[in-house]
Amino acid sequence: MSAKRSRLWRGGLVFVLAWVLPQAPSASFAQLIAQGEQLFNNETFGGNGRTCATCHVAAQSFGLTPAGIATLFASSPTDPLFIAETDPVLATLENSCLMRMGNTRGLILENIDGFSLPPNFRNSPHLFNLASTAPYGLSGEFADLKLFSTGAVMQHFTKTMARNAGADFTLPTAGELNALEAFMNSITFPADGNPDLNRMIAFAIAQGGDATAIAAGQALFFGPQAQCSTCHSGPVLADADGSLGTGTGNLAFDTGVVNLPANLDDGCSGGPGDPTLPLPAEDAGTRRFSTPALVGVNLTAPFFHDNSVSSLLLAVNFYDSAEFAASPAAALLPAPIVINFAQQNQIVAFLEAISVDPSVGLGLPALSTEAALLLVALLLLSATLLGVVQRRRTRH
């Protein structure tokens, strides 16, 4: 083999190894992930027919959008998601108006404060990069994904409102919880698990993104004017940076979202969704909410815990609003956030750039662990055989 061809083979092999090995867990762990995926998509745990995938749809960034709910109801009105409308025993499991009618909020009923206390209404959040965002739940009430999964079965899978384990549902076993945790931690954005911001930005610009706007938005995001990174730092922009005096990591804050106009009239009548009343308050309206990850955020609309804003621009604009300025979170900042409309659009350009997946741009298929290792073995074998052929030609 010529020196040039040898270099090409070595370079190609290095490229494939760099692509394959980071995404290739051990065979046993890959099997655990596969088991978790099967449980996530298909296991009802002896309940009402719902699975984890009922409310965390892969095609909707492992969340559940109002548009997705509307499409599903139009095609499958008896889907287990709508069990409160089809089974009188479970009529209070959801508020169907807040889920799919009224102002089409896409909200799920949650008994965050306990089953004996009034419910709250929240979106079904995306599951990107969970390994970097503990604790879990929109208020950070679960220390790990195993507790989160157990709570989800009790809340959403029950056959009756009595919620008797063994009769209304079967609690996940320790092995099932391990598998579910492994699968959920494998759901990453970008798909290859590398959330390097500069890599995503470079790829977004190569795809036609506005480099000037993105750079300006990035500077604002991490700078002292917009102050976004005080709460959104870390590998997936979900961690407080410590400058607020409240610690570091994925923390919860009361930002005043509950006071947005969208929460003052939900378009529903009767019960907790009466239009003369605001959306039922979370803990008297003073609850803090866990800081969401922002890598991939443009794929996860609508935004905030209650789907109260429909676009990234509106979400960014909120931090220049009277509602945020009057919140406990704003009081922690050294200075008010003042960002004009042009600057808000620049921050949006940055957030859109870090929502573009460079690993998809490689045009490489996702491989199982076994297939990835087989590809590496074939490349090594091919390189060896070519070397043998070249040496024989040289001797002759």
Secondary structure, 3 states (H helix, E strand, C coil): CCHHHHHHHHHHHHHHHHHHHHHCCCHHHHHHHHHHHHHHHHCCCCCCCCCHHHHCEHHHCCEECHHHHHHHHHHCCCCHHHHHHHCHHHCCCCCHHHHHCCCCCCCEEECCCCCCCCCEEECECCCCCHHHCCCECCCCCECCHHHHHHHHHHHHCCCCCCCCECCCECCCCHHHHHHHHHHHHCCCCCCCCCCCHHHHHHHHHHCCCCHHHHHHHHHHHHCCCCCHHHCCECCCCCEEECCCCCCEECCEECCCHHHCHHHCCCCCCCHHHCCCCCCCCCHHHCCCEECCCCCCHHHCCCECCCCCECCHHHHHHHCCCHHHHCCHHHHCCCCCCCCCHHHHHHHHHHHHHCCCCHHHHCCCCCCCHHHHHHHHHHHHHHHHHHHHHHHHHHHC
